[in-house]
Amino acid sequence: MKYPPLFSLEGKTAVITGGSGVLGRIMALAMAEAGARVAVLGRSKEKLQAVVKEIEEAGSEGLALAADVTETTQLKEVHAQLLQVFGTPDILVNAAGGNISGATIGPNQSILELSEADLRKVVELNYIGTVLPTQVFGQSMMKRKKGNIINISSLAAQRPLTRVMGYASSKAAIDNYTKWLAVELAQKYGEEMRVNAIAPGFFLTEQNRTLLTEEDGSLSARGKQIIDHTPFGRFGNPEDLSGTLIWLCSDASRFVTGTIIPVDGGFNAYSGV
Ligand SMILES: NC(=O)c1ccc[n+]([C@@H]2O[C@H](COP(=O)([O-])OP(=O)(O)OC[C@H]3O[C@@H](n4cnc5c(N)ncnc54)[C@H](O)[C@@H]3O)[C@@H](O)[C@H]2O)c1
């Protein structure tokens, strides 16, 4: 057995939104390795099926759920599919999200030039796209009074970063929602309904590669600023999230709810001095 019993996800069903994304895929595989059946949710069936194949190669069962996290009707359809194939979910990881470039303020711009349309899009994707899956997949959890929700926030929520205004505010809303929902579900359904969040630091992915590095792979000015502010002196590898995720998903964290755990090489703790 790869995981000691306290950390094992054997017999559990997990759903992860954004499950074919850079971090989502690694988190899906980590849960599969810990023993969970994993349903990966995203918009491209083809990409999801590739992850399902990897989950099966890791010795577990996978399921591709094609849906948009901002569309309740689509979420309800795939929830019904999940109930038929795997049954009630035990774990929901809300990993779909990301920045929308128009919701950032460039170095020569001001808040007055922020695109209202792109601000709405970034809030819709990150915040609404987290709340709706918790309603749809949470429904069957609440019925059973048992379920574990993990939201993927960002350290930009607690320490607003320059430029990425819309993204940082929408992730801050997720932190607040995580705490609110943890209290709400514990009070109404008891201690087997838990809600926590992970706040990843900087992970070099396709979304931010051009922001953090130059074409030759060296650090951009912003990339250097970040590394200088990270006590570990490096960007995260997606696998750095796995241990924290499995701990939060498993009984090892059974008295933990309403927390936001930074996985950031110390960025959040460092004052810069
Ligand atoms: N990469 C980082 O450094 C970093 C840091 C902090 C937080 N995060 C957060 O981690 C999560 C995963 O990020 P990532 O770096 O893997 O990004 P990614 O773009 O690789 O993955 C995001 C996934 O979400 C999917 N998605 C986007 N919109 C969707 C929608 N409307 N419906 C369904 N699926 C949708 C995308 O197709 C993609 O598969 C995001 O919430 C992101 O904000 C990332």
The ligand as an SDF file (V2000), in Angstrom:
LIG
                    3D

 44 48  0  0  0  0  0  0  0  0999 V2000
   -0.4580   27.8930  -12.0600 N   0  0  0  0  0  0  0  0  0  0  0  0
   -0.2940   28.6300  -10.9700 C   0  0  0  0  0  0  0  0  0  0  0  0
    0.7950   29.1470  -10.6780 O   0  0  0  0  0  0  0  0  0  0  0  0
   -1.4530   28.8350  -10.0330 C   0  0  0  0  0  0  0  0  0  0  0  0
   -1.2160   29.5340   -8.8540 C   0  0  0  0  0  0  0  0  0  0  0  0
   -2.2710   29.7350   -7.9770 C   0  0  0  0  0  0  0  0  0  0  0  0
   -3.5160   29.2150   -8.2550 C   0  0  0  0  0  0  0  0  0  0  0  0
   -3.7210   28.5440   -9.4180 N   0  0  0  0  0  0  0  0  0  0  0  0
   -5.0690   28.0270   -9.6590 C   0  0  0  0  0  0  0  0  0  0  0  0
   -5.0000   26.6410   -9.8340 O   0  0  0  0  0  0  0  0  0  0  0  0
   -6.0740   26.2180  -10.6690 C   0  0  0  0  0  0  0  0  0  0  0  0
   -5.5110   25.3940  -11.8210 C   0  0  0  0  0  0  0  0  0  0  0  0
   -4.6490   26.2250  -12.5790 O   0  0  0  0  0  0  0  0  0  0  0  0
   -3.6700   25.7030  -13.7270 P   0  0  0  0  0  0  0  0  0  0  0  0
   -2.4210   26.4740  -13.5970 O   0  0  0  0  0  0  0  0  0  0  0  0
   -3.6330   24.2270  -13.7300 O   0  0  0  0  0  0  0  0  0  0  0  0
   -4.4220   26.2790  -15.0080 O   0  0  0  0  0  0  0  0  0  0  0  0
   -4.8840   25.5290  -16.3340 P   0  0  0  0  0  0  0  0  0  0  0  0
   -5.3630   26.6060  -17.2560 O   0  0  0  0  0  0  0  0  0  0  0  0
   -3.8360   24.6140  -16.8260 O   0  0  0  0  0  0  0  0  0  0  0  0
   -6.1180   24.6920  -15.8140 O   0  0  0  0  0  0  0  0  0  0  0  0
   -7.3860   25.2280  -15.6460 C   0  0  0  0  0  0  0  0  0  0  0  0
   -8.3730   24.2300  -16.1990 C   0  0  0  0  0  0  0  0  0  0  0  0
   -9.6910   24.7330  -16.0170 O   0  0  0  0  0  0  0  0  0  0  0  0
  -10.4110   24.5320  -17.2260 C   0  0  0  0  0  0  0  0  0  0  0  0
  -11.4710   25.5270  -17.3550 N   0  0  0  0  0  0  0  0  0  0  0  0
  -11.3520   26.8450  -17.6060 C   0  0  0  0  0  0  0  0  0  0  0  0
  -12.5570   27.3940  -17.7080 N   0  0  0  0  0  0  0  0  0  0  0  0
  -13.4580   26.4160  -17.4900 C   0  0  0  0  0  0  0  0  0  0  0  0
  -14.8730   26.3780  -17.4700 C   0  0  0  0  0  0  0  0  0  0  0  0
  -15.6030   27.4730  -17.6750 N   0  0  0  0  0  0  0  0  0  0  0  0
  -15.4760   25.1960  -17.2320 N   0  0  0  0  0  0  0  0  0  0  0  0
  -14.7590   24.0690  -17.0150 C   0  0  0  0  0  0  0  0  0  0  0  0
  -13.4110   24.0480  -17.0330 N   0  0  0  0  0  0  0  0  0  0  0  0
  -12.7780   25.2220  -17.2750 C   0  0  0  0  0  0  0  0  0  0  0  0
   -9.3680   24.7260  -18.3190 C   0  0  0  0  0  0  0  0  0  0  0  0
   -9.7980   24.1640  -19.5400 O   0  0  0  0  0  0  0  0  0  0  0  0
   -8.1890   23.9890  -17.7170 C   0  0  0  0  0  0  0  0  0  0  0  0
   -8.2630   22.6170  -17.9670 O   0  0  0  0  0  0  0  0  0  0  0  0
   -6.7880   27.4900  -11.1330 C   0  0  0  0  0  0  0  0  0  0  0  0
   -7.9000   27.7220  -10.2960 O   0  0  0  0  0  0  0  0  0  0  0  0
   -5.7420   28.5560  -10.9220 C   0  0  0  0  0  0  0  0  0  0  0  0
   -6.3190   29.8250  -10.7270 O   0  0  0  0  0  0  0  0  0  0  0  0
   -2.7160   28.3390  -10.3210 C   0  0  0  0  0  0  0  0  0  0  0  0
  1  2  1  0
  2  3  2  0
  2  4  1  0
  4  5  1  0
  4 44  2  0
  5  6  2  0
  6  7  1  0
  7  8  2  0
  8  9  1  0
  8 44  1  0
  9 10  1  0
  9 42  1  0
 10 11  1  0
 11 12  1  0
 11 40  1  0
 12 13  1  0
 13 14  1  0
 14 15  2  0
 14 16  1  0
 14 17  1  0
 17 18  1  0
 18 19  2  0
 18 20  1  0
 18 21  1  0
 21 22  1  0
 22 23  1  0
 23 24  1  0
 23 38  1  0
 24 25  1  0
 25 26  1  0
 25 36  1  0
 26 27  1  0
 26 35  1  0
 27 28  2  0
 28 29  1  0
 29 30  1  0
 29 35  2  0
 30 31  1  0
 30 32  2  0
 32 33  1  0
 33 34  2  0
 34 35  1  0
 36 37  1  0
 36 38  1  0
 38 39  1  0
 40 41  1  0
 40 42  1  0
 42 43  1  0
M  CHG  2   8   1  16  -1
M  END
$$$$
